[in-house]
């Protein structure tokens, strides 16, 4: 598991330490990945709030994107991860 955003590596390091993240936070300061996933708000040069589940084979299994006011449901994301893991084991 990893996370990516347009924030700086310094910002990510501090955020990860504060929240004890057990996975890497990657920086996309040039917006290349954000643009490829179609979630770049060009006018503001920021990413839409987004979550994507990509399996180990690189297949996009699930995704959601919305504006900055969107609340993400962690329970749903965990459910999707569980389904993907079980599918991989089968």
GROMACS elastic network, one bead per residue, 0.5 to 0.9 nm:
[ bonds ]
;  ai    aj funct       b0    kb
    1    22     6  0.87827   500
    1    23     6  0.59828   500
    1    24     6  0.75431   500
    2    23     6  0.54201   500
    2    24     6  0.50527   500
    2    25     6  0.59044   500
    2    26     6  0.72337   500
    3    23     6  0.75773   500
    3    24     6  0.63469   500
    3    26     6  0.58960   500
    3    27     6  0.85821   500
    3    51     6  0.89179   500
    4     7     6  0.83765   500
    4    24     6  0.83981   500
    4    25     6  0.55397   500
    4    27     6  0.56651   500
    4    28     6  0.65762   500
    4    33     6  0.85635   500
    4    34     6  0.85415   500
    5     8     6  0.82879   500
    5    12     6  0.87201   500
    5    25     6  0.77371   500
    5    26     6  0.65774   500
    5    27     6  0.54484   500
    5    28     6  0.55535   500
    5    29     6  0.75668   500
    5    31     6  0.82517   500
    5    33     6  0.88370   500
    5    34     6  0.75441   500
    5    46     6  0.89016   500
    5    47     6  0.73978   500
    6    26     6  0.85156   500
    6    27     6  0.56220   500
    6    30     6  0.72832   500
    6    31     6  0.62078   500
    6    34     6  0.77680   500
    6    46     6  0.70078   500
    6    47     6  0.71322   500
    7    10     6  0.82516   500
    7    11     6  0.62776   500
    7    12     6  0.67608   500
    7    26     6  0.85905   500
    7    27     6  0.58241   500
    7    28     6  0.69331   500
    7    29     6  0.61327   500
    8    11     6  0.51609   500
    8    12     6  0.63111   500
    8    13     6  0.86930   500
    8    26     6  0.86684   500
    8    27     6  0.57220   500
    8    28     6  0.77251   500
    8    29     6  0.62890   500
    9    12     6  0.50324   500
    9    13     6  0.60935   500
    9    14     6  0.86692   500
    9    25     6  0.80059   500
    9    26     6  0.71162   500
    9    27     6  0.55598   500
    9    28     6  0.88283   500
    9    29     6  0.86175   500
   10    13     6  0.51886   500
   10    14     6  0.63707   500
   10    15     6  0.86591   500
   11    14     6  0.53256   500
   11    15     6  0.61704   500
   11    16     6  0.86261   500
   12    16     6  0.59344   500
   12    17     6  0.84630   500
   12    24     6  0.88016   500
   12    25     6  0.59819   500
   12    26     6  0.74837   500
   12    27     6  0.74231   500
   13    16     6  0.52154   500
   13    17     6  0.62021   500
   13    18     6  0.86249   500
   13    24     6  0.89546   500
   13    25     6  0.76045   500
   14    17     6  0.52126   500
   14    18     6  0.61758   500
   14    19     6  0.87095   500
   15    18     6  0.51195   500
   15    19     6  0.62005   500
   15    20     6  0.82790   500
   15    21     6  0.83685   500
   15    25     6  0.89007   500
   16    19     6  0.52585   500
   16    20     6  0.55218   500
   16    21     6  0.50400   500
   16    22     6  0.81878   500
   16    23     6  0.84406   500
   16    24     6  0.79968   500
   16    25     6  0.72827   500
   17    20     6  0.50759   500
   17    21     6  0.69057   500
   18    21     6  0.81628   500
   20    23     6  0.89685   500
   21    24     6  0.74599   500
   21    25     6  0.84701   500
   27    30     6  0.86039   500
   27    31     6  0.88781   500
   28    31     6  0.51723   500
   28    32     6  0.66152   500
   28    33     6  0.66748   500
   28    34     6  0.72860   500
   29    32     6  0.80609   500
   30    33     6  0.83981   500
   30    34     6  0.87914   500
   31    34     6  0.51002   500
   31    35     6  0.58260   500
   31    36     6  0.85180   500
   31    40     6  0.74974   500
   31    45     6  0.82563   500
   31    46     6  0.82516   500
   31    47     6  0.81895   500
   32    35     6  0.52425   500
   32    36     6  0.62788   500
   32    37     6  0.88473   500
   33    37     6  0.62447   500
   33    38     6  0.86251   500
   34    37     6  0.53499   500
   34    38     6  0.64406   500
   34    39     6  0.56861   500
   34    40     6  0.56325   500
   34    46     6  0.86726   500
   34    47     6  0.63606   500
   34    48     6  0.87386   500
   35    38     6  0.50678   500
   35    39     6  0.61059   500
   35    40     6  0.52582   500
   35    41     6  0.87897   500
   35    42     6  0.88719   500
   35    47     6  0.83164   500
   36    39     6  0.78280   500
   36    40     6  0.85454   500
   37    40     6  0.79835   500
   38    41     6  0.87486   500
   38    47     6  0.89014   500
   39    46     6  0.84795   500
   39    47     6  0.54599   500
   39    48     6  0.52426   500
   39    49     6  0.79604   500
   39    50     6  0.72728   500
   39    65     6  0.70429   500
   39    66     6  0.84620   500
   40    43     6  0.87232   500
   40    44     6  0.85425   500
   40    45     6  0.66726   500
   40    46     6  0.58283   500
   40    48     6  0.61555   500
   41    44     6  0.56366   500
   41    45     6  0.55493   500
   41    46     6  0.53662   500
   41    47     6  0.56861   500
   41    48     6  0.64106   500
   42    46     6  0.70067   500
   42    47     6  0.84464   500
   43    46     6  0.81844   500
   44    47     6  0.85935   500
   47    50     6  0.76993   500
   47    67     6  0.87795   500
   47    68     6  0.88977   500
   48    65     6  0.61807   500
   48    66     6  0.56601   500
   48    67     6  0.53663   500
   48    68     6  0.64322   500
   49    64     6  0.82807   500
   49    65     6  0.55761   500
   49    66     6  0.54265   500
   49    67     6  0.58371   500
   49    68     6  0.56976   500
   49    69     6  0.83145   500
   49    70     6  0.70474   500
   49    71     6  0.86370   500
   49    72     6  0.83239   500
   50    63     6  0.73267   500
   50    64     6  0.55652   500
   50    66     6  0.65110   500
   50    67     6  0.86310   500
   50    72     6  0.83878   500
   51    62     6  0.82022   500
   51    63     6  0.55539   500
   51    64     6  0.54799   500
   51    65     6  0.65603   500
   51    72     6  0.82249   500
   51    77     6  0.82215   500
   52    60     6  0.71833   500
   52    61     6  0.76468   500
   52    62     6  0.57229   500
   52    64     6  0.65529   500
   52    65     6  0.85280   500
   52    77     6  0.89969   500
   53    59     6  0.84844   500
   53    60     6  0.60659   500
   53    61     6  0.55029   500
   53    62     6  0.51173   500
   53    63     6  0.61957   500
   53    77     6  0.82784   500
   53    80     6  0.78324   500
   53    81     6  0.72870   500
   53    84     6  0.86059   500
   54    57     6  0.78254   500
   54    58     6  0.56523   500
   54    59     6  0.53813   500
   54    61     6  0.55289   500
   54    62     6  0.72238   500
   54    63     6  0.87179   500
   55    58     6  0.53440   500
   55    59     6  0.54094   500
   55    60     6  0.65763   500
   55    61     6  0.66420   500
   55    84     6  0.72029   500
   55    85     6  0.85920   500
   55    88     6  0.85537   500
   56    59     6  0.73897   500
   56    88     6  0.89024   500
   57    60     6  0.89662   500
   58    61     6  0.89335   500
   60    63     6  0.76084   500
   61    80     6  0.84630   500
   61    84     6  0.75775   500
   62    77     6  0.89526   500
   62    80     6  0.74541   500
   64    72     6  0.86921   500
   65    70     6  0.83416   500
   66    69     6  0.77875   500
   66    70     6  0.58016   500
   66    71     6  0.87826   500
   67    70     6  0.56016   500
   68    71     6  0.82291   500
   72    75     6  0.89191   500
   72    76     6  0.84679   500
   72    77     6  0.83932   500
   73    76     6  0.54411   500
   73    77     6  0.65699   500
   73    78     6  0.88941   500
   74    77     6  0.50405   500
   74    78     6  0.61728   500
   74    79     6  0.85804   500
   75    78     6  0.51747   500
   75    79     6  0.62160   500
   75    80     6  0.87506   500
   76    80     6  0.62459   500
   76    81     6  0.86379   500
   77    80     6  0.51420   500
   77    81     6  0.62167   500
   77    82     6  0.86356   500
   78    81     6  0.50364   500
   78    82     6  0.61470   500
   78    83     6  0.86871   500
   79    82     6  0.50936   500
   79    83     6  0.63052   500
   79    84     6  0.87210   500
   80    83     6  0.50927   500
   80    84     6  0.61988   500
   80    85     6  0.85748   500
   81    84     6  0.51216   500
   81    85     6  0.60906   500
   81    86     6  0.86067   500
   82    85     6  0.50847   500
   82    86     6  0.61362   500
   82    87     6  0.85286   500
   83    86     6  0.51784   500
   83    87     6  0.60819   500
   83    88     6  0.85684   500
   84    87     6  0.50664   500
   84    88     6  0.61485   500
   84    89     6  0.87094   500
   85    88     6  0.50948   500
   85    89     6  0.63151   500
   85    90     6  0.88093   500
   86    89     6  0.50793   500
   86    90     6  0.62698   500
   87    90     6  0.52313   500
